[in-house]
Amino acid sequence: VQLQASGGGMVQAGVSLTLPCAASGRTFSSYNMGWFRQAPGKEREFVAAISWSGASTSYAASVKGRFTISRDSAKNTVYLQMNNLNPEDTAVYYCAADRGWPLTENGMDYWGKGTQVTVSS
């Protein structure tokens, strides 16, 4: 599985942004998908996850209620909709895939290149 995240940019606090992650490979629908982020000077951290079927989702406490993860298996794409962004959300965002659940930063099978999100106050 090859993953490519996109959609990052520089935005002001309070706006919304959606990050798509396109996956290649016919086995995309069998993988649980996750989003992680790494802020400057910090460790990479879990943001959100969605199961292979889309039936289960999980969020970090810092984004719960503001971010929504979804997937479109017909398009081989997973999305991270981010609402009410604040400067603390500034980070490089990565999508990743794994067959296990729950998803952990150290256990992912595949990683995509990140996309930078910068939120100004």
Accessible surface in RSA format (square Angstrom, percent):
REM  Atomic radii and reference values for relative SASA: ProtOr
REM  Chains: A
REM  Algorithm: Lee & Richards
REM  Probe-radius: 1.40
REM  Slices: 20
REM RES _ NUM      All-atoms   Total-Side   Main-Chain    Non-polar    All polar
REM                ABS   REL    ABS   REL    ABS   REL    ABS   REL    ABS   REL
RES VAL A   1    35.65  23.5   1.67   1.5  33.98  81.9   3.58   3.1  32.07  87.0
RES GLN A   2   139.72  78.1 133.43  97.5   6.29  15.0  45.66  97.2  94.06  71.3
RES LEU A   3    14.67   8.2   0.02   0.0  14.65  36.8   1.09   0.8  13.58  36.6
RES GLN A   4    97.55  54.5  95.80  70.0   1.75   4.2  47.81 101.8  49.74  37.7
RES ALA A   5     3.42   3.1   0.00   0.0   3.42   7.8   0.00   0.0   3.42   9.1
RES SER A   6    51.78  43.8  48.75  65.1   3.02   7.0  36.02  76.7  15.76  22.1
RES GLY A   7    35.90  44.3   0.00   N/A  35.90  44.3  22.95  63.0  12.95  29.0
RES GLY A   8    30.65  37.8   0.00   N/A  30.65  37.8   2.67   7.3  27.98  62.7
RES GLY A   9    28.64  35.3   0.00   N/A  28.64  35.3  28.53  78.3   0.10   0.2
RES MET A  10   161.04  83.4 129.44  85.7  31.60  75.2  88.90  75.6  72.14  95.6
RES VAL A  11    28.93  19.0  19.77  17.9   9.16  22.1  27.71  24.1   1.21   3.3
RES GLN A  12   123.09  68.8 121.04  88.5   2.04   4.9  27.51  58.6  95.58  72.5
RES ALA A  13    45.24  41.6  24.90  38.4  20.34  46.3  25.17  35.4  20.07  53.2
RES GLY A  14    46.36  57.2   0.00   N/A  46.36  57.2  22.03  60.4  24.34  54.5
RES VAL A  15    59.63  39.2  53.47  48.4   6.16  14.8  59.63  51.8   0.00   0.0
RES SER A  16    66.79  56.4  44.52  59.4  22.27  51.3  26.71  56.9  40.08  56.2
RES LEU A  17    36.06  20.1  31.49  22.5   4.57  11.5  35.98  25.3   0.08   0.2
RES THR A  18    64.85  46.1  51.11  51.8  13.75  32.8  33.42  44.9  31.44  47.5
RES LEU A  19     0.00   0.0   0.00   0.0   0.00   0.0   0.00   0.0   0.00   0.0
RES PRO A  20    39.41  28.7  39.34  35.9   0.07   0.2  39.41  32.5   0.00   0.0
RES CYS A  21     0.00   0.0   0.00   0.0   0.00   0.0   0.00   0.0   0.00   0.0
RES ALA A  22    53.77  49.4  50.12  77.3   3.65   8.3  50.40  71.0   3.37   8.9
RES ALA A  23    10.11   9.3   0.00   0.0  10.11  23.0   1.30   1.8   8.81  23.3
RES SER A  24    53.94  45.6  47.35  63.2   6.59  15.2  47.77 101.7   6.17   8.6
RES GLY A  25    41.36  51.0   0.00   N/A  41.36  51.0  30.20  82.9  11.16  25.0
RES ARG A  26   237.81  99.8 204.00 104.0  33.81  80.5  86.90 118.8 150.90  91.5
RES THR A  27    66.16  47.1  62.86  63.7   3.30   7.9  57.92  77.8   8.24  12.5
RES PHE A  28     0.94   0.5   0.93   0.6   0.01   0.0   0.93   0.6   0.01   0.0
RES SER A  29    54.25  45.8  52.38  69.9   1.87   4.3  25.22  53.7  29.03  40.7
RES SER A  30    45.92  38.8  33.77  45.1  12.15  28.0  36.90  78.6   9.02  12.6
RES TYR A  31    12.97   6.1  12.97   7.4   0.00   0.0   0.08   0.1  12.89  15.9
RES ASN A  32     6.55   4.5   6.55   6.3   0.00   0.0   0.00   0.0   6.55   6.3
RES MET A  33     0.00   0.0   0.00   0.0   0.00   0.0   0.00   0.0   0.00   0.0
RES GLY A  34     0.00   0.0   0.00   N/A   0.00   0.0   0.00   0.0   0.00   0.0
RES TRP A  35     0.01   0.0   0.01   0.0   0.00   0.0   0.01   0.0   0.00   0.0
RES PHE A  36     0.00   0.0   0.00   0.0   0.00   0.0   0.00   0.0   0.00   0.0
RES ARG A  37    14.29   6.0  14.29   7.3   0.00   0.0   1.20   1.6  13.08   7.9
RES GLN A  38    70.07  39.2  66.46  48.6   3.61   8.6  10.07  21.4  60.00  45.5
RES ALA A  39    21.51  19.8  18.20  28.1   3.32   7.5  18.50  26.1   3.01   8.0
RES PRO A  40   110.10  80.2  82.13  74.9  27.98 101.7  95.06  78.5  15.04  93.5
RES GLY A  41    91.91 113.3   0.00   N/A  91.91 113.3  45.72 125.5  46.18 103.4
RES LYS A  42   142.02  69.3 129.98  79.8  12.04  28.7  81.01  72.9  61.01  65.0
RES GLU A  43   152.93  87.8 142.97 108.2   9.95  23.7  60.21 116.5  92.72  75.7
RES ARG A  44    68.65  28.8  54.08  27.6  14.56  34.7   6.90   9.4  61.75  37.4
RES GLU A  45    79.47  45.6  75.16  56.9   4.31  10.3  28.86  55.8  50.61  41.3
RES PHE A  46    50.13  25.1  42.64  26.4   7.49  19.5  42.64  25.9   7.49  21.4
RES VAL A  47     0.67   0.4   0.67   0.6   0.00   0.0   0.67   0.6   0.00   0.0
RES ALA A  48     0.00   0.0   0.00   0.0   0.00   0.0   0.00   0.0   0.00   0.0
RES ALA A  49     0.92   0.8   0.92   1.4   0.00   0.0   0.92   1.3   0.00   0.0
RES ILE A  50     6.85   3.9   6.85   5.1   0.00   0.0   6.85   4.9   0.00   0.0
RES SER A  51    11.90  10.1  11.90  15.9   0.00   0.0  11.44  24.4   0.46   0.6
RES TRP A  52   148.11  59.4 143.97  69.7   4.14   9.7 116.45  62.1  31.66  51.4
RES SER A  53    63.71  53.8  27.35  36.5  36.36  83.8  26.06  55.5  37.65  52.7
RES GLY A  54    30.23  37.3   0.00   N/A  30.23  37.3   9.47  26.0  20.76  46.5
RES ALA A  55    92.44  85.0  49.09  75.8  43.35  98.6  60.83  85.7  31.61  83.7
RES SER A  56    49.58  41.9  44.92  59.9   4.66  10.7  15.14  32.2  34.45  48.3
RES THR A  57    66.41  47.2  38.44  39.0  27.97  66.7  14.62  19.6  51.79  78.3
RES SER A  58    43.67  36.9  37.77  50.4   5.90  13.6  18.34  39.1  25.33  35.5
RES TYR A  59    49.14  22.9  27.73  15.8  21.41  55.7  21.53  16.2  27.61  34.0
RES ALA A  60    22.44  20.6  15.42  23.8   7.02  16.0  22.44  31.6   0.00   0.0
RES ALA A  61    99.84  91.8  69.58 107.4  30.26  68.8  74.12 104.4  25.72  68.1
RES SER A  62    67.34  56.9  41.61  55.5  25.73  59.3  49.83 106.1  17.51  24.5
RES VAL A  63     0.41   0.3   0.36   0.3   0.05   0.1   0.41   0.4   0.00   0.0
RES LYS A  64   147.81  72.1 127.40  78.2  20.41  48.6  70.09  63.1  77.72  82.8
RES GLY A  65    81.18 100.1   0.00   N/A  81.18 100.1  42.36 116.2  38.82  86.9
RES ARG A  66    41.38  17.4  38.20  19.5   3.18   7.6  31.73  43.4   9.65   5.8
RES PHE A  67     5.28   2.6   0.00   0.0   5.28  13.7   0.00   0.0   5.28  15.1
RES THR A  68    67.58  48.1  66.74  67.7   0.84   2.0  40.54  54.4  27.04  40.9
RES ILE A  69     5.06   2.9   0.00   0.0   5.06  12.2   0.00   0.0   5.06  13.7
RES SER A  70    48.83  41.3  47.99  64.0   0.84   1.9  33.70  71.8  15.13  21.2
RES ARG A  71    35.16  14.8   8.43   4.3  26.73  63.6   9.01  12.3  26.15  15.8
RES ASP A  72    45.53  31.9  40.79  40.6   4.74  11.2  14.68  34.5  30.86  30.8
RES SER A  73    53.20  45.0  38.60  51.5  14.60  33.6  29.09  61.9  24.12  33.8
RES ALA A  74   103.56  95.2  56.05  86.5  47.50 108.1  68.65  96.7  34.91  92.5
RES LYS A  75   139.03  67.8 118.40  72.6  20.63  49.1  72.70  65.4  66.33  70.7
RES ASN A  76    43.02  29.7  43.02  41.6   0.00   0.0   8.75  21.1  34.27  33.1
RES THR A  77    13.02   9.3  13.02  13.2   0.00   0.0   3.81   5.1   9.21  13.9
RES VAL A  78     0.01   0.0   0.01   0.0   0.00   0.0   0.01   0.0   0.00   0.0
RES TYR A  79    58.51  27.3  58.51  33.3   0.00   0.0  44.04  33.1  14.47  17.8
RES LEU A  80     0.00   0.0   0.00   0.0   0.00   0.0   0.00   0.0   0.00   0.0
RES GLN A  81    78.29  43.8  78.21  57.2   0.09   0.2   9.98  21.3  68.31  51.8
RES MET A  82     0.00   0.0   0.00   0.0   0.00   0.0   0.00   0.0   0.00   0.0
RES ASN A  83    50.40  34.8  50.40  48.7   0.00   0.0  16.66  40.1  33.73  32.6
RES ASN A  84    90.20  62.2  86.62  83.7   3.57   8.6  19.25  46.3  70.95  68.6
RES LEU A  85     1.64   0.9   0.00   0.0   1.64   4.1   0.00   0.0   1.64   4.4
RES ASN A  86    44.42  30.6  44.42  42.9   0.00   0.0  19.61  47.2  24.80  24.0
RES PRO A  87    49.63  36.2  41.40  37.7   8.22  29.9  41.73  34.5   7.89  49.1
RES GLU A  88   134.92  77.5 114.15  86.4  20.77  49.5  71.36 138.0  63.56  51.9
RES ASP A  89     0.87   0.6   0.87   0.9   0.00   0.0   0.00   0.0   0.87   0.9
RES THR A  90    28.23  20.1  26.06  26.4   2.17   5.2  24.11  32.4   4.12   6.2
RES ALA A  91     1.04   1.0   0.63   1.0   0.41   0.9   1.04   1.5   0.00   0.0
RES VAL A  92    41.66  27.4  41.62  37.7   0.04   0.1  41.62  36.2   0.04   0.1
RES TYR A  93     0.00   0.0   0.00   0.0   0.00   0.0   0.00   0.0   0.00   0.0
RES TYR A  94    43.21  20.2  43.21  24.6   0.00   0.0  14.84  11.2  28.37  35.0
RES CYS A  95     0.00   0.0   0.00   0.0   0.00   0.0   0.00   0.0   0.00   0.0
RES ALA A  96     0.00   0.0   0.00   0.0   0.00   0.0   0.00   0.0   0.00   0.0
RES ALA A  97     0.00   0.0   0.00   0.0   0.00   0.0   0.00   0.0   0.00   0.0
RES ASP A  98    16.42  11.5  16.42  16.3   0.00   0.0   0.13   0.3  16.29  16.2
RES ARG A  99   135.21  56.8 113.02  57.6  22.19  52.8  54.64  74.7  80.57  48.8
RES GLY A 100    33.61  41.5   0.00   N/A  33.61  41.5  31.29  85.9   2.32   5.2
RES TRP A 101   103.68  41.6  69.19  33.5  34.49  81.0  48.34  25.8  55.34  89.8
RES PRO A 102   103.01  75.1  91.65  83.5  11.37  41.3  91.73  75.7  11.28  70.1
RES LEU A 103    13.53   7.5   0.00   0.0  13.53  34.0   1.11   0.8  12.41  33.4
RES THR A 104    76.33  54.3  71.26  72.2   5.08  12.1  60.86  81.7  15.48  23.4
RES GLU A 105    51.79  29.7  42.54  32.2   9.26  22.0  15.81  30.6  35.98  29.4
RES ASN A 106   146.29 100.9 108.61 105.0  37.67  90.7  35.78  86.1 110.50 106.8
RES GLY A 107    39.21  48.4   0.00   N/A  39.21  48.4  28.01  76.9  11.20  25.1
RES MET A 108    20.56  10.6   0.50   0.3  20.06  47.8   0.00   0.0  20.56  27.2
RES ASP A 109    79.58  55.7  50.11  49.9  29.46  69.7  13.86  32.6  65.71  65.5
RES TYR A 110    81.66  38.1  78.32  44.6   3.34   8.7  43.68  32.8  37.98  46.8
RES TRP A 111    79.81  32.0  50.20  24.3  29.61  69.5  39.72  21.2  40.09  65.0
RES GLY A 112     6.67   8.2   0.00   N/A   6.67   8.2   2.55   7.0   4.13   9.2
RES LYS A 113   161.15  78.6 154.75  94.9   6.40  15.2 102.86  92.6  58.29  62.1
RES GLY A 114    28.54  35.2   0.00   N/A  28.54  35.2   0.75   2.1  27.79  62.2
RES THR A 115    17.13  12.2  12.09  12.3   5.04  12.0   7.33   9.9   9.80  14.8
RES GLN A 116    84.13  47.0  74.49  54.4   9.64  23.0  49.03 104.4  35.10  26.6
RES VAL A 117     0.00   0.0   0.00   0.0   0.00   0.0   0.00   0.0   0.00   0.0
RES THR A 118    38.75  27.6  38.50  39.0   0.25   0.6  29.12  39.1   9.62  14.5
RES VAL A 119     6.98   4.6   0.00   0.0   6.98  16.8   0.00   0.0   6.98  18.9
RES SER A 120    52.56  44.4  46.64  62.2   5.93  13.7  41.95  89.3  10.61  14.9
RES SER A 121   125.48 106.0  68.81  91.8  56.68 130.6  55.30 117.8  70.18  98.3
END  Absolute sums over single chains surface
CHAIN  1 A     6202.6       4680.0       1522.6       3234.9       2967.7
END  Absolute sums over all chains
TOTAL          6202.6       4680.0       1522.6       3234.9       2967.7
